[in-house]
């Protein structure tokens, strides 16, 4: 579908208030070419207005998502807002058709861990956001799916979301690295028993071979390590009977391998590694952005599970993130019990489905409340092997 532009037309003299309103314009651009052309402005907007947790809305991150996850028939839909010609708002969306409805969702699923839009702060931010909603309505969109929206997201300032009941509510725990990291491992923020267990695990690991804590710079070797980390994570999930279609899909590993191998542009991906006799046995894949680190994949070799390598790796990831200049390590949603052990706080995270038409409202009232729980129940009852085959079939 060709790009569509919707701008306010004015005739005759304007009042001061109208002049301010007329200086802001919204257009909807479609297709990957438009996405690539926006890179310089996109990067500039992120540099001056992007929040740390919006790293999943960075152009570089989403470009790799396009390479690995954008379906055939390119359905990108970008809501672009400009103030006096300068980019001040950007909604990165993907358009789909479902149950006869026109739907858009935020780009990045399933690898983006938080969903948001980019918008400059200021007194007119909520007005700009409302203009974005109106642009989508005029474009014929019935439903807007927003996944993993944090309470401190730019979208949280949108009055429209206050009128919508969240579909899913959870929390994203985070660790204060100044409180959690000590020169020799866990700090005094942890109980004495935990610190003792950490030292015991190190001794048990040392019995298996020479243990080295390291990091890997971007490049081909980092790409191979990233893919290995995903494979270890996949094996661990299968071992514990956990169904994770996103991780089972081969695209997940290829996505992280490509990001880690990138040398010409900083993608923010960082690798922390534990080796045993020079063999990588624990790998953490985290993203750094504006003083905050986000732990995306933490994986260890199942052969070292009895030695507690996974818990040792978390502390290595914390120490590495702090050494890189980060103050906070975000453990992402959901707030699993093991994450709570390291948390100094948590941010609410919610999923929303926002109707923009009567058809969308009808779907929200009748179809979607029944459909989502039914699908989740079906997936939970499927054998893990089936889920993995379905995931691979979508690659």
C-alpha positions as a Markdown table, in Angstrom:
| # | Residue | x | y | z |
|---|---|---|---|---|
| 1 | Unk | 0.0 | 0.0 | 0.0 |
| 2 | Unk | 1.5 | 3.4 | -0.9 |
| 3 | Unk | 2.6 | 5.8 | 1.8 |
| 4 | Unk | -0.2 | 8.0 | 3.0 |
| 5 | Unk | 0.2 | 11.5 | 4.3 |
| 6 | Unk | -2.3 | 13.3 | 6.5 |
| 7 | Unk | -1.6 | 16.9 | 7.2 |
| 8 | Unk | -3.7 | 19.7 | 8.5 |
| 9 | Unk | -4.8 | 22.2 | 5.9 |
| 10 | Unk | -5.5 | 25.7 | 6.9 |
| 11 | Unk | -6.9 | 28.7 | 5.1 |
| 12 | Unk | -6.9 | 32.3 | 6.0 |
| 13 | Unk | -5.3 | 34.0 | 9.0 |
| 14 | Unk | -4.5 | 31.7 | 12.0 |
| 15 | Unk | -4.8 | 32.5 | 15.7 |
| 16 | Unk | -1.7 | 32.0 | 17.8 |
| 17 | Unk | -3.1 | 28.7 | 19.1 |
| 18 | Unk | -4.0 | 27.5 | 15.5 |
| 19 | Unk | -0.5 | 28.5 | 14.3 |
| 20 | Unk | 1.1 | 26.2 | 17.0 |
| 21 | Unk | -1.3 | 23.4 | 16.0 |
| 22 | Unk | -0.6 | 23.9 | 12.3 |
| 23 | Unk | 3.2 | 23.6 | 12.9 |
| 24 | Unk | 2.7 | 19.9 | 13.8 |
| 25 | Unk | 1.9 | 17.4 | 11.0 |
| 26 | Unk | 1.4 | 13.6 | 11.0 |
| 27 | Unk | 1.9 | 11.2 | 8.1 |
| 28 | Unk | 1.8 | 7.5 | 7.8 |
| 29 | Unk | 4.6 | 5.9 | 5.8 |
| 30 | Unk | 4.7 | 2.3 | 4.7 |
| 31 | Unk | 7.3 | -0.1 | 3.6 |
| 32 | Unk | 10.9 | -1.0 | 4.3 |
| 33 | Unk | 12.3 | 1.7 | 2.0 |
| 34 | Unk | 10.6 | 4.4 | 4.1 |
| 35 | Unk | 11.9 | 2.8 | 7.2 |
| 36 | Unk | 15.5 | 2.8 | 6.0 |
| 37 | Unk | 15.2 | 6.4 | 4.7 |
| 38 | Unk | 14.2 | 7.6 | 8.2 |
| 39 | Unk | 17.4 | 6.3 | 9.8 |
| 40 | Unk | 19.3 | 9.7 | 10.2 |
| 41 | Unk | 16.2 | 11.4 | 11.7 |
| 42 | Unk | 15.3 | 8.3 | 13.7 |
| 43 | Unk | 18.8 | 8.1 | 15.3 |
| 44 | Unk | 18.8 | 11.8 | 16.0 |
| 45 | Unk | 15.4 | 11.6 | 17.8 |
| 46 | Unk | 16.5 | 8.7 | 19.8 |
| 47 | Unk | 19.7 | 10.4 | 20.8 |
| 48 | Unk | 17.9 | 13.5 | 22.2 |
| 49 | Unk | 14.7 | 11.9 | 23.5 |
| 50 | Unk | 15.0 | 8.1 | 23.7 |
| 51 | Unk | 14.7 | 6.5 | 27.2 |
| 52 | Unk | 17.0 | 3.6 | 28.1 |
| 53 | Unk | 14.2 | 1.0 | 27.9 |
| 54 | Unk | 13.4 | 2.2 | 24.4 |
| 55 | Unk | 16.5 | 0.6 | 23.1 |
| 56 | Unk | 14.1 | -1.9 | 21.5 |
| 57 | Unk | 12.8 | 1.0 | 19.4 |
| 58 | Unk | 16.2 | 1.9 | 18.1 |
| 59 | Unk | 16.6 | 1.9 | 14.3 |
| 60 | Unk | 19.5 | -0.6 | 14.4 |
| 61 | Unk | 17.6 | -3.1 | 16.6 |
| 62 | Unk | 14.5 | -2.9 | 14.4 |
| 63 | Unk | 16.6 | -3.2 | 11.2 |
| 64 | Unk | 17.8 | -6.5 | 12.3 |
| 65 | Unk | 14.3 | -7.5 | 13.3 |
| 66 | Unk | 13.2 | -6.7 | 9.7 |
| 67 | Unk | 16.0 | -8.9 | 8.3 |
| 68 | Unk | 14.8 | -11.9 | 10.4 |
| 69 | Unk | 11.2 | -11.4 | 11.3 |
| 70 | Unk | 9.5 | -9.2 | 8.8 |
| 71 | Unk | 7.0 | -11.4 | 6.9 |
| 72 | Unk | 6.7 | -11.5 | 3.1 |
| 73 | Unk | 4.6 | -8.7 | 1.8 |
| 74 | Unk | 6.3 | -6.0 | 3.9 |
| 75 | Unk | 3.6 | -4.5 | 6.1 |
| 76 | Unk | 5.5 | -1.8 | 8.0 |
| 77 | Unk | 3.4 | 1.2 | 9.1 |
| 78 | Unk | 5.3 | 4.2 | 10.5 |
| 79 | Unk | 3.4 | 7.0 | 12.2 |
| 80 | Unk | 5.6 | 10.1 | 11.8 |
| 81 | Unk | 5.0 | 13.3 | 13.6 |
| 82 | Unk | 6.9 | 16.5 | 12.8 |
| 83 | Unk | 7.0 | 19.9 | 14.5 |
| 84 | Unk | 7.9 | 22.7 | 12.1 |
| 85 | Unk | 9.5 | 20.0 | 9.9 |
| 86 | Unk | 11.6 | 18.3 | 12.6 |
| 87 | Unk | 10.9 | 14.7 | 13.6 |
| 88 | Unk | 9.4 | 14.7 | 17.2 |
| 89 | Unk | 7.3 | 11.5 | 17.2 |
| 90 | Unk | 7.6 | 8.1 | 15.7 |
| 91 | Unk | 5.5 | 5.0 | 16.1 |
| 92 | Unk | 7.2 | 1.9 | 14.6 |
| 93 | Unk | 4.3 | -0.5 | 13.7 |
| 94 | Unk | 3.6 | -3.6 | 11.7 |
| 95 | Unk | 0.2 | -4.0 | 10.0 |
| 96 | Unk | -1.7 | -7.3 | 9.9 |
| 97 | Unk | -5.1 | -8.5 | 9.1 |
| 98 | Unk | -6.8 | -10.8 | 11.6 |
| 99 | Unk | -10.4 | -12.1 | 11.9 |
| 100 | Unk | -11.3 | -9.6 | 9.1 |
| 101 | Unk | -9.9 | -6.7 | 11.1 |
| 102 | Unk | -7.1 | -4.3 | 10.2 |
| 103 | Unk | -4.6 | -4.4 | 13.1 |
| 104 | Unk | -1.3 | -2.8 | 13.9 |
| 105 | Unk | 1.2 | -3.9 | 16.5 |
| 106 | Unk | 4.6 | -2.6 | 17.6 |
| 107 | Unk | 7.5 | -3.8 | 15.6 |
| 108 | Unk | 10.0 | -6.1 | 17.3 |
| 109 | Unk | 8.0 | -9.1 | 18.5 |
| 110 | Unk | 9.1 | -11.5 | 19.8 |
| 111 | Unk | 12.6 | -10.3 | 20.5 |
| 112 | Unk | 11.7 | -6.7 | 21.7 |
| 113 | Unk | 11.2 | -6.9 | 25.5 |
| 114 | Unk | 9.4 | -3.6 | 25.9 |
| 115 | Unk | 7.1 | -1.8 | 23.5 |
| 116 | Unk | 6.8 | 2.0 | 23.1 |
| 117 | Unk | 6.8 | 4.9 | 20.7 |
| 118 | Unk | 9.5 | 7.6 | 20.4 |
| 119 | Unk | 8.3 | 11.1 | 21.2 |
| 120 | Unk | 10.0 | 14.2 | 22.5 |
| 121 | Unk | 9.0 | 15.2 | 26.1 |
| 122 | Unk | 7.2 | 18.5 | 26.6 |
| 123 | Unk | 3.8 | 20.1 | 27.2 |
| 124 | Unk | 2.5 | 19.1 | 23.8 |
| 125 | Unk | 3.5 | 15.4 | 24.0 |
| 126 | Unk | 0.0 | 14.1 | 24.9 |
| 127 | Unk | -1.5 | 16.2 | 22.1 |
| 128 | Unk | 1.0 | 14.7 | 19.6 |
| 129 | Unk | 0.2 | 11.2 | 20.8 |
| 130 | Unk | -3.5 | 11.8 | 20.4 |
| 131 | Unk | -2.9 | 13.0 | 16.8 |
| 132 | Unk | -1.1 | 9.7 | 16.2 |
| 133 | Unk | -4.1 | 7.7 | 17.4 |
| 134 | Unk | -6.4 | 9.8 | 15.1 |
| 135 | Unk | -4.1 | 9.3 | 12.1 |
| 136 | Unk | -4.3 | 5.5 | 12.6 |
| 137 | Unk | -8.1 | 5.7 | 12.9 |
| 138 | Unk | -8.4 | 7.7 | 9.6 |
| 139 | Unk | -6.1 | 5.2 | 8.0 |
| 140 | Unk | -8.6 | 2.4 | 8.6 |
| 141 | Unk | -7.0 | 0.6 | 11.5 |
| 142 | Unk | -9.5 | -1.3 | 13.8 |
| 143 | Unk | -7.2 | -2.4 | 16.6 |
| 144 | Unk | -3.8 | -1.4 | 18.0 |
| 145 | Unk | -1.9 | -4.2 | 19.9 |
| 146 | Unk | 0.6 | -2.8 | 22.5 |
| 147 | Unk | 2.7 | -5.5 | 24.2 |
| 148 | Unk | 5.0 | -5.0 | 27.2 |
| 149 | Unk | 4.3 | -1.3 | 27.8 |
| 150 | Unk | 6.1 | -0.1 | 30.9 |
| 151 | Unk | 4.6 | 2.3 | 33.4 |
| 152 | Unk | 7.4 | 4.7 | 32.7 |
| 153 | Unk | 7.0 | 4.4 | 28.9 |
| 154 | Unk | 6.2 | 7.4 | 26.6 |
| 155 | Unk | 2.9 | 5.7 | 25.9 |
| 156 | Unk | 2.1 | 5.8 | 29.6 |
| 157 | Unk | 1.5 | 9.5 | 29.2 |
| 158 | Unk | -1.3 | 8.9 | 26.7 |
| 159 | Unk | -4.7 | 9.5 | 28.2 |
| 160 | Unk | -6.3 | 7.0 | 25.8 |
| 161 | Unk | -4.6 | 4.1 | 27.6 |
| 162 | Unk | -6.1 | 5.1 | 30.9 |
| 163 | Unk | -9.5 | 4.2 | 29.4 |
| 164 | Unk | -8.4 | 0.7 | 28.4 |
| 165 | Unk | -8.3 | -2.3 | 30.7 |
| 166 | Unk | -4.9 | -4.1 | 30.3 |
| 167 | Unk | -5.0 | -7.5 | 28.7 |
| 168 | Unk | -2.0 | -8.7 | 30.7 |
| 169 | Unk | -0.3 | -7.2 | 33.8 |
| 170 | Unk | 3.1 | -8.2 | 35.1 |
| 171 | Unk | 6.3 | -6.6 | 36.4 |
| 172 | Unk | 9.9 | -6.2 | 35.3 |
| 173 | Unk | 12.3 | -6.4 | 38.2 |
| 174 | Unk | 15.6 | -4.5 | 38.2 |
| 175 | Unk | 18.8 | -4.5 | 40.3 |
| 176 | Unk | 20.8 | -1.5 | 41.5 |
| 177 | Unk | 24.3 | -2.4 | 40.6 |
| 178 | Unk | 25.9 | -0.2 | 43.1 |
| 179 | Unk | 24.1 | -2.2 | 45.8 |
| 180 | Unk | 24.5 | -5.6 | 44.3 |
| 181 | Unk | 28.1 | -5.8 | 43.0 |
| 182 | Unk | 31.2 | -6.2 | 45.2 |
| 183 | Unk | 34.8 | -6.7 | 44.0 |
| 184 | Unk | 34.7 | -10.4 | 44.9 |
| 185 | Unk | 31.1 | -11.2 | 43.8 |
| 186 | Unk | 27.8 | -10.7 | 45.6 |
| 187 | Unk | 27.7 | -7.7 | 47.9 |
| 188 | Unk | 26.4 | -7.4 | 51.5 |
| 189 | Unk | 22.9 | -6.8 | 50.0 |
| 190 | Unk | 22.7 | -10.6 | 49.8 |
| 191 | Unk | 22.3 | -12.7 | 52.9 |
| 192 | Unk | 25.5 | -14.3 | 54.3 |
| 193 | Unk | 24.2 | -17.7 | 53.2 |
| 194 | Unk | 23.9 | -16.6 | 49.6 |
| 195 | Unk | 27.5 | -15.1 | 49.6 |
| 196 | Unk | 28.8 | -18.4 | 51.1 |
| 197 | Unk | 26.9 | -20.4 | 48.5 |
| 198 | Unk | 28.5 | -18.3 | 45.8 |
| 199 | Unk | 32.0 | -19.1 | 47.0 |
| 200 | Unk | 31.1 | -22.7 | 47.3 |
| 201 | Unk | 29.9 | -22.8 | 43.7 |
| 202 | Unk | 33.2 | -21.2 | 42.5 |
| 203 | Unk | 35.1 | -24.0 | 44.3 |
| 204 | Unk | 33.0 | -26.7 | 42.7 |
| 205 | Unk | 33.4 | -25.1 | 39.3 |
| 206 | Unk | 37.2 | -24.9 | 39.7 |
| 207 | Unk | 37.2 | -28.7 | 40.2 |
| 208 | Unk | 35.9 | -29.0 | 36.6 |
| 209 | Unk | 38.8 | -27.0 | 35.1 |
| 210 | Unk | 40.2 | -23.5 | 34.9 |
| 211 | Unk | 37.3 | -21.0 | 35.2 |
| 212 | Unk | 37.7 | -17.6 | 33.5 |
| 213 | Unk | 35.3 | -14.6 | 33.5 |
| 214 | Unk | 35.5 | -12.6 | 30.3 |
| 215 | Unk | 33.6 | -10.6 | 27.7 |
| 216 | Unk | 33.6 | -10.7 | 23.9 |
| 217 | Unk | 33.8 | -7.8 | 21.5 |
| 218 | Unk | 31.5 | -7.6 | 18.5 |
| 219 | Unk | 32.5 | -9.7 | 15.5 |
| 220 | Unk | 32.2 | -13.1 | 13.9 |
| 221 | Unk | 33.3 | -14.9 | 17.2 |
| 222 | Unk | 30.7 | -12.9 | 19.1 |
| 223 | Unk | 28.1 | -14.0 | 16.6 |
| 224 | Unk | 28.9 | -17.7 | 17.1 |
| 225 | Unk | 28.8 | -17.3 | 20.9 |
| 226 | Unk | 25.4 | -15.5 | 20.7 |
| 227 | Unk | 24.0 | -18.4 | 18.7 |
| 228 | Unk | 25.5 | -20.9 | 21.1 |
| 229 | Unk | 23.9 | -19.0 | 24.0 |
| 230 | Unk | 20.5 | -19.3 | 22.4 |
| 231 | Unk | 21.1 | -23.1 | 21.8 |
| 232 | Unk | 22.0 | -23.5 | 25.5 |
| 233 | Unk | 18.9 | -21.6 | 26.5 |
| 234 | Unk | 16.8 | -23.8 | 24.3 |
| 235 | Unk | 18.2 | -27.0 | 25.7 |
| 236 | Unk | 17.7 | -25.8 | 29.3 |
| 237 | Unk | 14.1 | -24.8 | 28.6 |
| 238 | Unk | 13.4 | -28.2 | 27.0 |
| 239 | Unk | 15.1 | -30.0 | 29.9 |
| 240 | Unk | 12.8 | -28.3 | 32.4 |
| 241 | Unk | 9.7 | -28.8 | 30.2 |
| 242 | Unk | 9.2 | -25.1 | 29.5 |
| 243 | Unk | 7.4 | -24.2 | 26.3 |
| 244 | Unk | 9.0 | -21.2 | 24.6 |
| 245 | Unk | 8.0 | -20.9 | 20.9 |
| 246 | Unk | 10.0 | -17.7 | 20.4 |
| 247 | Unk | 13.3 | -19.2 | 21.6 |
| 248 | Unk | 12.5 | -22.5 | 19.7 |
| 249 | Unk | 12.2 | -20.6 | 16.4 |
| 250 | Unk | 15.6 | -20.7 | 14.6 |
| 251 | Unk | 15.2 | -17.0 | 13.7 |
| 252 | Unk | 15.7 | -16.2 | 17.4 |
| 253 | Unk | 19.3 | -17.5 | 17.4 |
| 254 | Unk | 20.1 | -16.0 | 14.0 |
| 255 | Unk | 18.8 | -12.6 | 15.1 |
| 256 | Unk | 21.2 | -12.5 | 18.0 |
| 257 | Unk | 24.1 | -13.9 | 16.0 |
| 258 | Unk | 23.7 | -11.1 | 13.5 |
| 259 | Unk | 23.5 | -8.4 | 16.1 |
| 260 | Unk | 26.6 | -9.7 | 17.9 |
| 261 | Unk | 28.6 | -10.0 | 14.7 |
| 262 | Unk | 27.8 | -6.4 | 13.7 |
| 263 | Unk | 31.0 | -4.2 | 13.8 |
| 264 | Unk | 30.1 | -1.2 | 11.8 |
| 265 | Unk | 27.3 | 0.0 | 14.1 |
| 266 | Unk | 26.9 | -0.2 | 17.8 |
| 267 | Unk | 23.8 | -2.4 | 18.4 |
| 268 | Unk | 24.1 | -2.2 | 22.2 |
| 269 | Unk | 24.5 | -6.0 | 22.5 |
| 270 | Unk | 27.1 | -7.1 | 25.1 |
| 271 | Unk | 28.4 | -10.6 | 25.8 |
| 272 | Unk | 29.6 | -11.7 | 29.2 |
| 273 | Unk | 31.2 | -15.2 | 29.2 |
| 274 | Unk | 32.3 | -17.9 | 31.7 |
| 275 | Unk | 34.8 | -20.4 | 30.3 |
| 276 | Unk | 36.0 | -23.7 | 31.6 |
| 277 | Unk | 39.4 | -24.7 | 30.2 |
| 278 | Unk | 38.8 | -22.2 | 27.4 |
| 279 | Unk | 35.3 | -23.7 | 26.5 |
| 280 | Unk | 32.4 | -21.3 | 26.9 |
| 281 | Unk | 30.0 | -22.8 | 29.4 |
| 282 | Unk | 28.0 | -19.7 | 30.4 |
| 283 | Unk | 27.0 | -16.8 | 28.2 |
| 284 | Unk | 24.9 | -13.6 | 29.0 |
| 285 | Unk | 23.5 | -11.5 | 26.2 |
| 286 | Unk | 22.6 | -8.1 | 27.5 |
| 287 | Unk | 21.8 | -4.7 | 25.9 |
| 288 | Unk | 23.4 | -1.5 | 27.2 |
| 289 | Unk | 21.5 | 1.8 | 26.6 |
| 290 | Unk | 22.1 | 5.2 | 28.3 |
| 291 | Unk | 23.4 | 3.8 | 31.6 |
| 292 | Unk | 21.1 | 0.8 | 31.9 |
| 293 | Unk | 21.7 | -2.8 | 31.0 |
| 294 | Unk | 18.9 | -5.2 | 30.0 |
| 295 | Unk | 19.6 | -8.9 | 30.5 |
| 296 | Unk | 17.9 | -10.6 | 27.5 |
| 297 | Unk | 19.4 | -14.2 | 27.4 |
| 298 | Unk | 21.3 | -15.8 | 30.2 |
| 299 | Unk | 22.3 | -19.4 | 29.4 |
| 300 | Unk | 24.6 | -22.0 | 30.9 |
| 301 | Unk | 25.7 | -25.5 | 29.8 |
| 302 | Unk | 23.4 | -28.1 | 31.3 |
| 303 | Unk | 26.5 | -30.2 | 32.2 |
| 304 | Unk | 27.4 | -27.5 | 34.8 |
| 305 | Unk | 23.9 | -27.2 | 36.3 |
| 306 | Unk | 24.8 | -29.1 | 39.5 |
| 307 | Unk | 27.6 | -26.7 | 40.2 |
| 308 | Unk | 25.2 | -23.8 | 40.1 |
| 309 | Unk | 26.8 | -22.1 | 37.1 |
| 310 | Unk | 23.6 | -20.2 | 36.3 |
| 311 | Unk | 23.7 | -18.3 | 39.6 |
| 312 | Unk | 27.4 | -17.5 | 39.2 |
| 313 | Unk | 26.8 | -16.2 | 35.7 |
| 314 | Unk | 24.2 | -13.7 | 36.9 |
| 315 | Unk | 26.7 | -12.1 | 39.2 |
| 316 | Unk | 29.3 | -12.0 | 36.4 |
| 317 | Unk | 26.7 | -10.3 | 34.2 |
| 318 | Unk | 26.0 | -7.7 | 37.0 |
| 319 | Unk | 29.8 | -7.1 | 37.5 |
| 320 | Unk | 30.4 | -6.7 | 33.8 |
| 321 | Unk | 27.4 | -4.3 | 33.3 |
| 322 | Unk | 28.7 | -2.1 | 36.1 |
| 323 | Unk | 32.2 | -2.2 | 34.7 |
| 324 | Unk | 30.8 | -0.9 | 31.5 |
| 325 | Unk | 29.3 | 2.1 | 33.3 |
| 326 | Unk | 25.7 | 1.0 | 33.9 |
| 327 | Unk | 23.9 | 1.8 | 37.1 |
| 328 | Unk | 20.9 | -0.5 | 36.7 |
| 329 | Unk | 20.5 | -4.0 | 35.4 |
| 330 | Unk | 17.0 | -4.7 | 34.2 |
| 331 | Unk | 15.9 | -8.3 | 34.5 |
| 332 | Unk | 12.9 | -7.9 | 32.2 |
| 333 | Unk | 9.4 | -9.3 | 32.6 |
| 334 | Unk | 8.0 | -11.5 | 34.0 |
| 335 | Unk | 9.1 | -11.3 | 37.6 |
| 336 | Unk | 10.2 | -14.9 | 38.1 |
| 337 | Unk | 11.2 | -15.9 | 41.6 |
| 338 | Unk | 14.9 | -16.1 | 40.8 |
| 339 | Unk | 14.8 | -12.6 | 39.5 |
| 340 | Unk | 13.2 | -11.4 | 42.7 |
| 341 | Unk | 16.2 | -12.6 | 44.6 |
| 342 | Unk | 18.3 | -9.9 | 42.9 |
| 343 | Unk | 15.7 | -7.2 | 42.6 |
| 344 | Unk | 15.7 | -3.7 | 44.2 |
| 345 | Unk | 12.5 | -2.7 | 42.6 |
| 346 | Unk | 10.1 | -3.5 | 39.8 |
| 347 | Unk | 8.3 | -1.6 | 37.1 |
| 348 | Unk | 4.7 | -2.5 | 36.1 |
| 349 | Unk | 4.4 | -3.8 | 32.5 |
| 350 | Unk | 1.1 | -4.2 | 30.7 |
| 351 | Unk | -0.3 | -5.4 | 27.4 |
| 352 | Unk | -3.2 | -3.4 | 25.8 |
| 353 | Unk | -5.5 | -3.9 | 22.9 |
| 354 | Unk | -6.9 | -0.5 | 21.8 |
| 355 | Unk | -10.0 | -0.3 | 19.5 |
| 356 | Unk | -10.2 | 2.5 | 17.0 |
| 357 | Unk | -13.4 | 1.5 | 15.2 |
| 358 | Unk | -16.7 | -0.1 | 16.1 |
| 359 | Unk | -15.5 | -3.4 | 14.6 |
| 360 | Unk | -12.4 | -3.2 | 16.9 |
| 361 | Unk | -14.6 | -2.4 | 19.9 |
| 362 | Unk | -16.8 | -5.4 | 19.1 |
| 363 | Unk | -13.8 | -7.6 | 18.9 |
| 364 | Unk | -12.5 | -6.3 | 22.3 |
| 365 | Unk | -15.8 | -6.8 | 23.9 |
| 366 | Unk | -16.7 | -10.3 | 22.6 |
| 367 | Unk | -14.0 | -12.2 | 20.7 |
| 368 | Unk | -10.6 | -11.3 | 22.2 |
| 369 | Unk | -11.4 | -12.0 | 25.9 |
| 370 | Unk | -12.3 | -15.6 | 25.0 |
| 371 | Unk | -9.7 | -16.2 | 22.3 |
| 372 | Unk | -6.5 | -15.3 | 24.2 |
| 373 | Unk | -7.1 | -17.6 | 27.2 |
| 374 | Unk | -8.1 | -20.4 | 24.9 |
| 375 | Unk | -5.0 | -20.2 | 22.8 |
| 376 | Unk | -2.8 | -20.0 | 25.9 |
| 377 | Unk | -4.5 | -23.1 | 27.3 |
| 378 | Unk | -4.0 | -25.0 | 24.1 |
| 379 | Unk | -0.3 | -24.1 | 23.9 |
| 380 | Unk | 0.3 | -25.2 | 27.5 |
| 381 | Unk | -1.2 | -28.6 | 26.8 |
| 382 | Unk | 0.8 | -29.3 | 23.6 |
| 383 | Unk | 3.9 | -31.5 | 23.8 |
| 384 | Unk | 7.1 | -29.4 | 23.7 |
| 385 | Unk | 8.2 | -31.1 | 20.5 |
| 386 | Unk | 5.0 | -30.0 | 18.7 |
| 387 | Unk | 5.5 | -26.4 | 19.8 |
| 388 | Unk | 9.1 | -26.5 | 18.5 |
| 389 | Unk | 8.0 | -27.9 | 15.2 |
| 390 | Unk | 5.4 | -25.2 | 14.8 |
| 391 | Unk | 8.0 | -22.5 | 15.7 |
| 392 | Unk | 10.4 | -23.9 | 13.1 |
| 393 | Unk | 7.7 | -24.0 | 10.4 |
| 394 | Unk | 7.3 | -20.2 | 10.8 |
| 395 | Unk | 11.0 | -19.6 | 10.2 |
